[in-house]
Amino acid sequence: MIAVPESARELNVRIAGEAGQGVDTVGSLLVEAFAEMGLHVFATQSYMSRIRGGLNWFDIRIADRELFSGREKADLLVALTQEAVEALRTEVAGEGVILSDKEGQHGAIGLGFAGAAKAAGGSAVMANSVAAGAVFAVLGYDLKHLVSRLEKEFGRKGEDAVRQNVGCARKGAELAAARGASLQAPDPVRAPAHVYSGSEAVGLAAATSGVKLVSSYPMTPSTATFAFLAGVADRYGIVVEQAEDEIAAINMICGAVYAGVPAMTTTSGGGFALMVEGLSLAGMMELPVFIMLGQRPGPATGLPTRTAQQDLKFALSAGHGEFPRALFAPGSPQQAYALTRRALETAHKFQSPSILLLDQYLADLRKNIPELDETFRPIDRHVVENPSSDYVRYAPAPDGVSPRALPGSPAFVVCDSDEHTEDGHITEDLGVRVRLQDKRMAKEKGIVADALPPELYGADDAEHLLIAWGSTYGPCREAVDVLTERGVSAAMLHFSQVWPLDAEAVRSTLGSAGARRIASVEGNATGQFASVLRGAGILGDCELILRYDGLPFTGEEIAERAAS
């Protein structure tokens, strides 16, 4: 019998195999089953850019306390191919267990997943259900929880599908039990049962906030949000349009918001590059467009299914000319939900573009959290319902925000993509140009006044301060906990709004923290956010903890690097 120390309160289960073998299916089944049992769950994925073959894996970390990060090593590796054993065996903890399809080297326990699936269910396709059953047996959990999940998952396919998959799960449990493989697993603690990915949280927030058009061209990792919105389109009354390309997508939402319809597009770096002219159009016409930008490694197509934080400066400066915009970067599914609504509200309040920066890691991670509100609560569009007879679209305003009426209302609404007068007609009067540009840029003061402050986690007087933005929130938070447990004074300052910044307020926060060592933790090669902070006069020189191999940070990695 193989076991980890009794003091263990968590385990990391890694399912690995080729694309097309159902790695995602078995991973999702286990995530939902564990969450329904009352375990805290944190799941991450790593997959290659191919439909068949390659090596993909799905990590499911379970514990009796809330989790905020993935882990480097697995305690249980379920390898559906020999390649998975060879590639990932060194990433298994010292007292861990490897289950494989065939008996082999490196201490793997061969359970014959494919053969068992044929015998119990009539098809090798159900090998993943055999693997799921084996996992439950190794962890010592009652198989009824997995059976319940299988019934829900395959119920729509009929009784035969349920019976076959349940039979395969039972067979997997029997095979694992017969080999005596066992791990000391955490006890359920009545953790939240609802599981969300970052992509789902963004989609749900957009739907409940009143988005009525989403126009996108599918591009990893933004496609999951696009697909989620398509799935709830009938419930929330959303028009979902797969545009012919990203240029069409951004121009469609420009037209929609001009007409008064809250709209959004989802894209990634290469698609966002094509949207830049449309983004500038929104800046000139003062349109409240909302873009979800899912980051991945570049340049060019780079690593299309991996993660990165490399598009911050691109999003900050994208567009020709100058116009205000707000950039948000959530660090968890809860923040993804809250900041999507915030970004939409900001765009409409200030009639300027808002961009939400996700990345593959946050988009795909799955975590059980309290249930998110699915109630339809449309945002305030800040539209003038009964404009006066002398209404002009770009009337002077101290804060730069002119009253916004909609075409078709009693007012005559005129807009132009060229420089224009206050009433919206094209002009080359240079004095008017200065006046209108000043009006547009004046909005930034209001956006700054509304800016979200960074969140400090950890000791107020910590010696080590980690600066985090976006998806590094969870790993940095866990790193602070790890360092604190080791007697190292540490804290994290996380930015969920990365532009514009209230420089004076942030400087004050940094000054009160008084950290001896400051390190910016970023998923890029140049420390982009640290550069933004320096450019804003907020931060001087600092250490950089960078990762840009396409994989996400973990708390343990950051803790080791911060303390070195």
C-alpha positions as CSV (number, residue, x, y, z in Angstrom):
1,M,0.0,0.0,0.0
2,I,1.3,3.5,-0.9
3,A,0.2,6.4,1.3
4,V,1.1,10.0,1.9
5,P,1.5,11.3,5.5
6,E,-1.6,11.4,7.6
7,S,-1.2,15.1,8.1
8,A,-2.0,15.8,4.4
9,R,-5.0,18.0,4.0
10,E,-4.9,18.1,0.2
11,L,-4.0,16.1,-2.9
12,N,-3.4,16.9,-6.5
13,V,-4.8,14.5,-9.1
14,R,-3.5,14.8,-12.7
15,I,-5.3,13.1,-15.6
16,A,-3.1,13.0,-18.7
17,G,-3.4,11.6,-22.2
18,E,-3.9,12.5,-25.8
19,A,-6.3,15.0,-27.2
20,G,-9.4,13.0,-28.1
21,Q,-9.2,10.6,-25.2
22,G,-11.6,12.4,-23.0
23,V,-9.1,14.0,-20.6
24,D,-11.3,17.0,-20.2
25,T,-14.4,14.9,-19.8
26,V,-13.0,12.8,-16.9
27,G,-11.4,15.9,-15.3
28,S,-14.7,17.8,-15.4
29,L,-16.6,14.8,-14.0
30,L,-14.2,14.6,-11.1
31,V,-14.3,18.3,-10.4
32,E,-18.1,18.3,-10.2
33,A,-18.2,15.1,-8.1
34,F,-15.6,16.4,-5.6
35,A,-17.4,19.8,-5.3
36,E,-20.8,18.1,-4.7
37,M,-19.1,16.1,-2.0
38,G,-18.1,19.3,-0.2
39,L,-14.4,19.4,-1.0
40,H,-12.6,22.6,-2.1
41,V,-11.5,22.2,-5.7
42,F,-9.1,24.1,-7.9
43,A,-8.6,22.7,-11.4
44,T,-6.3,23.8,-14.2
45,Q,-5.6,22.5,-17.7
46,S,-2.6,22.3,-20.0
47,Y,-3.3,21.3,-23.6
48,M,-1.6,21.3,-26.9
49,S,-2.9,23.0,-30.1
50,R,-4.2,19.9,-31.8
51,I,-7.4,18.0,-32.1
52,R,-5.9,14.5,-31.8
53,G,-2.7,13.3,-30.2
54,G,-0.1,15.2,-28.3
55,L,0.0,15.4,-24.5
56,N,-2.7,17.1,-22.5
57,W,-3.3,17.1,-18.7
58,F,-6.0,18.2,-16.3
59,D,-5.1,18.9,-12.7
60,I,-7.6,18.7,-9.9
61,R,-6.4,19.9,-6.5
62,I,-8.7,19.1,-3.6
63,A,-8.5,20.2,0.0
64,D,-10.4,20.8,3.2
65,R,-9.6,24.6,2.8
66,E,-10.1,27.1,0.0
67,L,-7.5,26.8,-2.7
68,F,-6.1,29.7,-4.9
69,S,-3.5,28.1,-7.1
70,G,-2.5,24.9,-8.9
71,R,0.5,22.8,-7.8
72,E,3.7,21.7,-9.5
73,K,3.6,18.1,-8.6
74,A,0.8,15.5,-8.7
75,D,0.1,13.0,-5.9
76,L,-1.9,10.8,-8.2
77,L,-1.1,10.6,-11.9
78,V,-3.7,8.8,-14.1
79,A,-1.8,8.3,-17.4
80,L,-4.1,7.2,-20.3
81,T,-1.0,6.8,-22.6
82,Q,2.6,5.6,-22.1
83,E,3.8,9.0,-23.3
84,A,2.0,10.6,-20.3
85,V,3.9,8.2,-18.0
86,E,7.2,9.0,-19.6
87,A,6.7,12.8,-19.7
88,L,5.1,13.4,-16.3
89,R,6.5,10.7,-14.0
90,T,9.1,13.1,-12.6
91,E,6.3,15.5,-11.7
92,V,4.8,13.0,-9.3
93,A,5.4,13.5,-5.5
94,G,7.8,11.1,-3.8
95,E,5.0,9.0,-2.2
96,G,2.6,9.4,-5.1
97,V,0.8,6.9,-7.2
98,I,0.8,6.4,-11.0
99,L,-2.0,4.6,-12.7
100,S,-1.6,3.7,-16.3
101,D,-3.3,1.7,-19.0
102,K,-0.5,-0.9,-19.2
103,E,1.8,-2.3,-16.6
104,G,5.1,-0.7,-17.2
105,Q,8.2,0.9,-15.8
106,H,8.6,3.7,-13.3
107,G,6.4,2.0,-10.7
108,A,3.2,2.6,-12.7
109,I,0.2,0.4,-11.8
110,G,-1.4,-0.9,-15.0
111,L,-5.2,-1.2,-14.8
112,G,-6.0,-1.7,-18.5
113,F,-8.4,1.2,-18.8
114,A,-9.3,0.4,-22.5
115,G,-9.7,-3.3,-22.0
116,A,-11.8,-2.8,-18.8
117,A,-14.0,-0.3,-20.7
118,K,-14.6,-2.8,-23.5
119,A,-15.5,-5.5,-21.0
120,A,-17.7,-3.4,-18.8
121,G,-19.3,-0.9,-21.2
122,G,-18.7,-2.4,-24.7
123,S,-16.4,0.3,-25.9
124,A,-12.8,1.5,-25.2
125,V,-14.2,5.1,-25.5
126,M,-15.4,4.8,-21.9
127,A,-11.8,4.3,-20.6
128,N,-12.1,7.7,-19.0
129,S,-15.0,6.5,-16.8
130,V,-12.9,3.5,-15.8
131,A,-10.2,6.0,-14.8
132,A,-12.6,8.1,-12.8
133,G,-13.7,5.1,-10.8
134,A,-10.1,4.2,-10.1
135,V,-9.4,7.7,-8.8
136,F,-12.3,7.4,-6.3
137,A,-11.0,4.0,-5.1
138,V,-7.5,5.2,-4.6
139,L,-8.7,8.2,-2.6
140,G,-11.1,6.1,-0.6
141,Y,-14.2,8.0,-1.5
142,D,-17.7,6.4,-1.7
143,L,-18.4,5.7,-5.4
144,K,-22.0,6.8,-5.0
145,H,-20.8,10.4,-5.5
146,L,-19.3,9.6,-8.8
147,V,-22.3,7.5,-9.9
148,S,-24.5,10.5,-9.1
149,R,-22.4,12.7,-11.3
150,L,-22.4,10.1,-14.2
151,E,-26.1,9.9,-14.0
152,K,-26.4,13.6,-14.4
153,E,-23.8,13.8,-17.2
154,F,-25.1,11.0,-19.3
155,G,-28.7,11.0,-18.5
156,R,-29.6,13.0,-21.6
157,K,-28.0,10.2,-23.7
158,G,-30.3,7.6,-22.3
159,E,-30.4,4.8,-19.8
160,D,-27.9,2.6,-21.7
161,A,-25.3,5.3,-21.7
162,V,-25.7,5.8,-17.9
163,R,-25.6,2.1,-17.2
164,Q,-22.5,1.6,-19.4
165,N,-20.5,4.4,-17.9
166,V,-21.5,3.5,-14.3
167,G,-20.4,0.0,-15.0
168,C,-17.1,1.2,-16.3
169,A,-16.6,3.4,-13.2
170,R,-17.3,0.4,-10.9
171,K,-14.9,-1.7,-12.8
172,G,-12.1,0.9,-12.5
173,A,-12.8,1.1,-8.7
174,E,-12.5,-2.7,-8.4
175,L,-9.3,-2.9,-10.4
176,A,-7.6,-0.1,-8.3
177,A,-8.8,-1.6,-5.0
178,A,-7.5,-5.0,-6.0
179,R,-4.0,-3.5,-6.5
180,G,-4.1,-1.9,-3.1
181,A,-3.3,1.6,-4.3
182,S,-4.3,4.2,-1.7
183,L,-3.7,7.8,-0.8
184,Q,-4.8,9.7,2.4
185,A,-7.3,12.1,0.9
186,P,-8.9,15.2,2.6
187,D,-12.3,14.9,4.2
188,P,-15.2,16.9,2.8
189,V,-16.0,20.1,4.6
190,R,-19.2,21.4,3.0
191,A,-17.4,23.6,0.5
192,P,-19.5,25.5,-2.1
193,A,-21.0,23.1,-4.6
194,H,-21.1,25.5,-7.6
195,V,-18.1,25.3,-9.9
196,Y,-17.2,28.1,-12.3
197,S,-14.4,28.8,-14.8
198,G,-13.2,32.3,-15.5
199,S,-14.8,32.2,-18.9
200,E,-18.2,31.2,-17.5
201,A,-18.1,34.0,-14.9
202,V,-17.4,36.6,-17.6
203,G,-20.2,35.3,-19.7
204,L,-22.7,35.1,-16.9
205,A,-21.9,38.7,-15.8
206,A,-22.3,40.0,-19.3
207,A,-25.6,38.2,-19.8
208,T,-27.1,39.5,-16.5
209,S,-25.7,43.0,-17.1
210,G,-27.9,43.3,-20.2
211,V,-25.5,42.6,-23.1
212,K,-27.8,42.1,-26.1
213,L,-25.2,41.5,-28.8
214,V,-22.0,39.5,-28.7
215,S,-20.1,39.5,-32.0
216,S,-16.9,37.5,-32.2
217,Y,-14.6,35.4,-34.3
218,P,-13.6,32.3,-32.3
219,M,-10.0,32.4,-31.0
220,T,-8.5,30.5,-28.1
221,P,-8.8,31.3,-25.1
222,S,-11.7,33.6,-25.6
223,T,-14.0,31.1,-27.4
224,A,-15.3,29.6,-24.1
225,T,-17.0,32.8,-23.1
226,F,-18.4,33.2,-26.6
227,A,-19.8,29.7,-26.4
228,F,-21.2,30.2,-23.0
229,L,-23.1,33.3,-24.2
230,A,-24.5,31.3,-27.1
231,G,-25.7,28.7,-24.6
232,V,-27.7,31.3,-22.5
233,A,-28.7,33.5,-25.5
234,D,-32.4,32.4,-25.4
235,R,-32.6,32.8,-21.6
236,Y,-31.3,36.4,-21.6
237,G,-32.3,37.5,-25.1
238,I,-28.9,37.8,-26.6
239,V,-28.0,37.9,-30.3
240,V,-24.8,35.9,-30.8
241,E,-23.1,36.4,-34.1
242,Q,-20.0,34.6,-35.3
243,A,-18.5,37.4,-37.5
244,E,-16.5,36.7,-40.6
245,D,-13.4,38.2,-38.9
246,E,-12.4,40.4,-36.0
247,I,-12.7,43.6,-38.0
248,A,-16.4,42.8,-38.7
249,A,-16.9,41.9,-35.0
250,I,-15.6,45.2,-33.6
251,N,-17.5,47.2,-36.2
252,M,-20.7,45.4,-35.4
253,I,-20.5,46.2,-31.7
254,C,-19.7,49.8,-32.6
255,G,-22.9,50.0,-34.6
256,A,-24.9,48.2,-31.8
257,V,-23.8,50.6,-29.0
258,Y,-24.4,53.6,-31.2
259,A,-27.9,52.4,-31.5
260,G,-28.1,52.0,-27.7
261,V,-27.6,48.2,-27.4
262,P,-25.0,47.0,-24.8
263,A,-22.6,44.8,-26.8
264,M,-19.3,43.1,-26.5
265,T,-16.8,41.1,-28.4
266,T,-14.4,38.4,-27.2
267,T,-10.9,37.9,-28.8
268,S,-7.2,37.2,-28.2
269,G,-4.1,39.0,-29.2
270,G,-4.1,38.4,-32.9
271,G,-7.8,39.2,-33.2
272,F,-7.4,42.3,-31.0
273,A,-4.7,43.5,-33.4
274,L,-7.3,43.5,-36.2
275,M,-9.8,45.3,-34.0
276,V,-7.5,48.3,-33.4
277,E,-9.0,50.6,-36.1
278,G,-12.5,49.8,-34.8
279,L,-11.3,50.6,-31.2
280,S,-10.1,53.9,-32.4
281,L,-13.4,54.5,-34.1
282,A,-15.1,54.0,-30.7
283,G,-12.6,56.5,-29.2
284,M,-13.5,59.2,-31.8
285,M,-17.3,58.5,-31.7
286,E,-17.3,58.1,-27.9
287,L,-18.9,54.7,-28.0
288,P,-19.1,52.4,-24.9
289,V,-17.6,49.3,-26.5
290,F,-16.5,46.4,-24.3
291,I,-13.8,43.9,-25.3
292,M,-12.8,40.7,-23.5
293,L,-9.2,40.1,-24.4
294,G,-8.0,36.6,-23.6
295,Q,-4.2,36.6,-23.5
296,R,-1.9,33.9,-24.8
297,P,1.8,33.8,-25.6
298,G,2.9,35.6,-28.8
299,P,4.2,37.1,-30.9
300,A,2.1,36.0,-33.9
301,T,0.3,32.7,-33.2
302,G,2.9,31.8,-30.5
303,L,1.6,29.1,-28.2
304,P,-2.2,29.4,-29.0
305,T,-3.4,27.2,-26.1
306,R,-1.0,28.3,-23.4
307,T,-1.2,31.3,-21.0
308,A,0.6,34.6,-20.7
309,Q,0.2,38.2,-19.5
310,Q,1.8,39.8,-22.5
311,D,-0.8,42.1,-24.0
312,L,-1.0,44.7,-21.2
313,K,1.0,47.4,-23.0
314,F,-0.7,46.5,-26.3
315,A,-4.2,47.0,-24.8
316,L,-3.0,50.2,-23.0
317,S,-1.7,51.8,-26.2
318,A,-3.8,50.1,-29.0
319,G,-5.3,52.6,-31.4
320,H,-4.1,55.5,-33.4
321,G,-4.4,58.9,-31.8
322,E,-5.2,59.4,-28.1
323,F,-8.4,58.5,-26.3
324,P,-9.2,57.3,-22.8
325,R,-9.9,53.7,-22.0
326,A,-10.3,51.6,-18.8
327,L,-8.4,48.3,-18.4
328,F,-9.5,45.6,-15.9
329,A,-7.7,42.4,-15.0
330,P,-9.6,39.9,-12.8
331,G,-7.7,37.4,-10.7
332,S,-10.4,34.9,-9.8
333,P,-13.8,33.7,-11.1
334,Q,-15.5,36.0,-8.6
335,Q,-13.5,39.0,-9.8
336,A,-14.2,38.0,-13.4
337,Y,-17.9,38.2,-12.7
338,A,-17.7,41.5,-10.7
339,L,-15.3,43.2,-13.1
340,T,-17.2,42.3,-16.2
341,R,-20.1,44.3,-14.9
342,R,-17.8,47.0,-13.7
343,A,-16.2,47.3,-17.2
344,L,-19.6,47.5,-18.9
345,E,-20.7,50.2,-16.4
346,T,-17.5,52.2,-16.9
347,A,-17.8,52.1,-20.7
348,H,-21.4,53.4,-20.6
349,K,-20.8,55.9,-17.8
350,F,-17.9,57.5,-19.6
351,Q,-18.7,56.7,-23.2
352,S,-15.3,55.2,-23.7
353,P,-13.9,51.7,-24.5
354,S,-13.4,49.2,-21.6
355,I,-11.1,46.1,-22.0
356,L,-11.1,43.1,-19.7
357,L,-7.8,41.2,-19.7
358,L,-8.1,37.5,-19.0
359,D,-5.6,34.8,-20.0
360,Q,-5.8,31.1,-20.7
361,Y,-5.1,30.1,-17.1
362,L,-7.9,32.1,-15.6
363,A,-10.3,31.5,-18.5
364,D,-10.0,27.7,-18.1
365,L,-9.4,27.2,-14.4
366,R,-12.3,25.8,-12.4
367,K,-13.0,26.5,-8.8
368,N,-16.0,26.0,-6.5
369,I,-17.3,29.3,-5.1
370,P,-20.6,30.6,-3.7
371,E,-23.3,30.7,-6.4
372,L,-23.1,33.7,-8.7
373,D,-26.2,35.8,-9.1
374,E,-28.0,34.8,-12.3
375,T,-30.7,37.5,-12.0
376,F,-31.1,39.8,-15.0
377,R,-29.9,43.2,-13.7
378,P,-29.2,45.5,-16.7
379,I,-26.7,48.2,-16.2
380,D,-27.5,51.9,-16.5
381,R,-26.8,52.9,-20.1
382,H,-26.7,56.6,-19.1
383,V,-29.0,57.5,-22.0
384,V,-31.0,60.7,-22.3
385,E,-34.6,59.6,-22.7
386,N,-36.1,62.9,-23.7
387,P,-33.5,65.2,-25.2
388,S,-34.3,68.8,-25.8
389,S,-34.9,70.3,-29.2
390,D,-31.4,71.9,-29.2
391,Y,-29.6,68.6,-28.4
392,V,-26.2,68.1,-29.9
393,R,-24.3,64.8,-29.4
394,Y,-20.9,66.2,-28.3
395,A,-22.1,69.2,-26.2
396,P,-19.4,70.7,-24.0
397,A,-19.2,69.1,-20.5
398,P,-16.8,69.8,-17.7
399,D,-16.2,66.1,-17.2
400,G,-16.0,65.4,-20.9
401,V,-19.2,63.2,-20.9
402,S,-21.8,64.7,-23.2
403,P,-25.5,63.8,-22.8
404,R,-26.0,60.7,-25.0
405,A,-29.2,60.4,-26.9
406,L,-30.0,57.5,-29.3
407,P,-30.8,57.7,-33.0
408,G,-34.5,57.4,-33.5
409,S,-35.3,59.5,-30.4
410,P,-36.9,62.9,-30.7
411,A,-33.4,64.4,-31.1
412,F,-31.4,64.5,-34.3
413,V,-28.2,62.5,-33.5
414,V,-25.2,63.1,-35.7
415,C,-21.9,61.2,-35.4
416,D,-18.8,61.1,-37.5
417,S,-15.6,59.1,-37.6
418,D,-13.5,62.1,-38.6
419,E,-12.9,65.0,-36.3
420,H,-16.2,66.7,-35.8
421,T,-18.0,69.7,-34.3
422,E,-20.1,69.5,-31.2
423,D,-23.2,68.7,-33.3
424,G,-21.4,65.8,-34.9
425,H,-20.5,67.2,-38.3
426,I,-17.1,66.7,-39.9
427,T,-14.7,69.6,-39.5
428,E,-11.1,70.6,-40.2
429,D,-11.3,73.7,-37.9
430,L,-8.2,73.3,-35.9
431,G,-9.5,75.2,-32.9
432,V,-12.5,72.9,-32.8
433,R,-10.1,69.9,-33.0
434,V,-8.3,71.1,-29.8
435,R,-11.6,71.7,-28.1
436,L,-13.1,68.3,-28.9
437,Q,-9.9,66.4,-28.1
438,D,-9.7,68.2,-24.7
439,K,-13.3,67.2,-24.1
440,R,-12.6,63.5,-24.8
441,M,-9.4,63.4,-22.7
442,A,-11.2,65.1,-19.8
443,K,-13.0,61.8,-19.2
444,E,-9.9,60.2,-17.8
445,K,-10.1,62.3,-14.6
446,G,-13.5,60.8,-13.9
447,I,-12.3,57.3,-14.7
448,V,-9.3,57.8,-12.3
449,A,-11.7,59.0,-9.6
450,D,-13.7,55.8,-10.0
451,A,-10.7,53.6,-10.2
452,L,-10.6,50.5,-8.1
453,P,-7.8,50.6,-5.5
454,P,-5.3,47.7,-5.3
455,E,-6.1,45.0,-2.7
456,L,-3.5,44.4,0.1
457,Y,-3.3,40.8,1.4
458,G,-1.0,39.9,4.2
459,A,0.8,41.9,6.9
460,D,0.6,45.7,6.6
461,D,4.3,46.0,7.5
462,A,5.6,43.0,5.5
463,E,9.2,42.9,4.6
464,H,8.4,41.2,1.2
465,L,5.8,42.7,-1.0
466,L,4.6,40.9,-4.1
467,I,2.9,43.1,-6.7
468,A,0.3,41.2,-8.7
469,W,-2.1,42.0,-11.4
470,G,-4.8,39.9,-13.1
471,S,-4.5,36.1,-12.8
472,T,-1.4,36.1,-10.6
473,Y,-3.8,36.9,-7.7
474,G,-4.3,33.3,-6.5
475,P,-0.7,32.1,-6.8
476,C,0.6,35.3,-5.1
477,R,-1.9,35.0,-2.4
478,E,-0.9,31.4,-1.8
479,A,2.8,32.3,-1.9
480,V,2.1,34.9,0.9
481,D,0.5,32.1,3.0
482,V,3.4,29.8,2.4
483,L,6.0,32.4,3.3
484,T,4.1,33.4,6.4
485,E,4.0,29.8,7.5
486,R,7.8,29.7,7.1
487,G,8.2,32.8,9.3
488,V,8.8,35.2,6.4
489,S,7.0,38.5,6.6
490,A,5.1,38.8,3.3
491,A,2.2,40.5,1.6
492,M,0.6,41.0,-1.8
493,L,-0.7,44.1,-3.5
494,H,-3.1,43.0,-6.3
495,F,-4.4,45.3,-9.0
496,S,-7.7,44.3,-10.6
497,Q,-7.9,47.6,-12.5
498,V,-4.6,48.2,-14.3
499,W,-5.5,51.5,-16.1
500,P,-6.0,54.3,-15.4
501,L,-4.4,54.4,-11.9
502,D,-4.9,56.8,-9.1
503,A,-1.2,57.4,-8.8
504,E,-1.3,59.3,-5.5
505,A,-3.5,56.7,-3.8
506,V,-1.3,53.8,-4.9
507,R,1.9,55.6,-3.9
508,S,0.3,56.1,-0.5
509,T,-0.5,52.4,-0.2
510,L,3.0,51.4,-1.2
511,G,4.5,53.9,1.2
512,S,2.4,52.6,4.1
513,A,3.4,49.1,3.3
514,G,7.0,50.0,3.8
515,A,8.3,46.7,2.4
516,R,12.0,46.1,2.3
517,R,11.8,44.0,-0.9
518,I,9.3,44.6,-3.7
519,A,8.8,42.1,-6.6
520,S,6.4,42.4,-9.5
521,V,5.1,38.9,-10.4
522,E,4.1,38.7,-14.1
523,G,3.5,36.2,-16.9
524,N,5.7,38.0,-19.4
525,A,9.4,38.5,-20.2
526,T,9.8,42.2,-19.5
527,G,7.8,43.1,-16.4
528,Q,5.2,45.1,-18.3
529,F,3.1,46.2,-15.3
530,A,6.2,47.2,-13.3
531,S,7.0,49.4,-16.3
532,V,3.5,50.9,-16.3
533,L,3.9,51.7,-12.6
534,R,7.3,53.3,-13.2
535,G,5.9,55.4,-16.1
536,A,3.1,56.6,-13.8
537,G,5.6,57.7,-11.2
538,I,4.3,55.1,-8.7
539,L,7.2,52.7,-8.4
540,G,10.9,52.9,-8.7
541,D,13.2,49.9,-9.4
542,C,11.9,46.6,-8.1
543,E,12.7,42.9,-8.5
544,L,10.9,40.9,-11.2
545,I,9.5,37.4,-10.8
546,L,8.6,36.4,-14.4
547,R,7.3,33.3,-16.1
548,Y,6.8,33.1,-19.9
549,D,7.0,29.4,-20.8
550,G,3.3,29.2,-21.4
551,L,2.4,27.6,-18.1
552,P,0.9,29.4,-15.1
553,F,2.6,30.4,-11.8
554,T,2.0,28.3,-8.7
555,G,2.1,29.6,-5.2
556,E,5.0,27.3,-4.2
557,E,7.1,28.5,-7.1
558,I,6.6,32.2,-6.3
559,A,7.3,31.6,-2.6
560,E,10.6,29.9,-3.5
561,R,11.7,32.6,-5.9
562,A,10.6,35.5,-3.6
563,A,12.6,34.1,-0.7
564,S,15.7,33.4,-2.6
